[in-house]
Amino acid sequence: MVADALGSQTTALVICGREEPGFGCIPDRPDHGLGPLGGLNAALAFAGTHGFTHVLSAGVDIPNLPPDLAARLAGKGAAIVADQPVVGWWPASLAHDLDAFLEAGGRALYAFADHVSARRVRIEPPLMNVNRPVDLPG
């Protein structure tokens, strides 16, 4: 489960963009319908107002997050997993950059990652993206 994998590597866990019983949930920012960037923007704002220096992000549909994901991504600036850009390490100080990026019409996560010179990190084995039961390993 994604929550278990992230929760063991972080001091706080929030779900962005939807309500899930048993978890702290916050709405996408500045509005719903922005895809992963709306969730990331909410997480960065949350981090900044709660004294956290970084956000470790992941989609809820990636079941094989490594137990050392934060250590693999941590370093100078932002980092994303090369083939799963929603999985990333983001300095909370990027909140204002993402606000401006969204205000200017930016909507692509890869474009924002490039905008902030995020490092691209390869993870082996590759992370799964489970959108349907057929996507699960046999």
N, C-alpha and C positions, 0 to 999 in steps of 0.2 A: 504494500500500500504506500502511496506517495506520502501521505501524512506521516507515517512511521519513519520513512527514509529521511524526510526533511526534518522532522521533529527531533530526531536523534543528533542532528548537526546544527541546530539553531537554539536560540534562547526564547523565541516566540514564533508562533505559527498562526498565520491568518489566511483565510480563503477570500480571494477577491472576485467580485462580480456575481456571486450567487450565495444563497443561504444553504448551509449544511449544518444540521443539528449536531451539537457537541463541539463546534469550532467557533472561534472568533471570526466573524465575517464582515467584510467591508465592501461597499459598492465600488464599481469601477469609477475611475476619475478621468476627466471631468464629467463623463456621462457614460451610460451603457452603450453597447454597439460598436465599441472601438477595438474589439478583439483583444489580443494579448497586451497591446500597449495600454489599454484602459486599466487592466489589472496591474500591470507593472507600475503605472503611474500612481495608482492607489497605494501599492505596497511601498513605493519610495516615499510618498507623502507620510504614510503611517510610520515608517522607519524614522524619518526626520523629526516627527513630532513626539516620538517615544524614546528618543535617545539612542537609536541603533545606527551604526555606521554603514551597514551593508544590508542588502537584500539577496537572499538565495532564492531564485525563482524556478518553478517547474510547472508544467501542465499537469492536470489531474489524470491524464491518460498515458502517463509514462511510468509503468510499473517496475522497471528495472534500474532505478537510480542507484548508483553505487554508494556504499556507506561512507566513502571518503570524498564525496562530490565537492563539498565546500573546500577541502584542502586542494583538490585538483584545480579548482577554478580561482581560488584566492590568489591575489597578487596585485600588482599595480594597475589601477583603473578597473574597467569593466571587462568581463569575459563571458562568452557564450559557448555552448557546445556546438561544434561546427555544423552538425546536421539536425540539431534540435534547438533553434535559437531561443525558444521560450525557457530553456534551461540556462540560467545565467547567474552571474555574480555581479552585483550592481552597487556601486557606492551610493549611499543615500543622498550625497551632494548632487547627484544628477537629476534630482526632482525638478529643479527649475529648467534644466536643459530639455527634459521631456515635456514639461508644460509648453515651452516655446515651440518644440518640434510639432506637437499636436495642434497647437494654435495656428501654425503655418500650413497645416493640412497633411502632415506626415502621418502615415498609417501603417507602414511596414516595419516589422521588428528588425529585420536585417538592415534596413536603411538607418534606423536609429542606432543600431550597434555600430555601423560604419561611421555615423555622425559623431559618435563619442569614442571612436577608435578602439572598440572592444576587441580584445584578443579572441581568437577562435581556437578552441581546445578540442582535440579529438578524444573521444572516449571509446575504449574497446572493452568488451564487445559493444557494438552500437546500441544506443538507447532505442527502445521500442516506442511505437506510437499506436496505442490501441484505441481504435474508434469503433470497431465492430467485434463481435465474438470471434469471427474468422481471423482477426489480427493476432489473437492469442497463440502462443506457441503450442504445438500439438502435444 
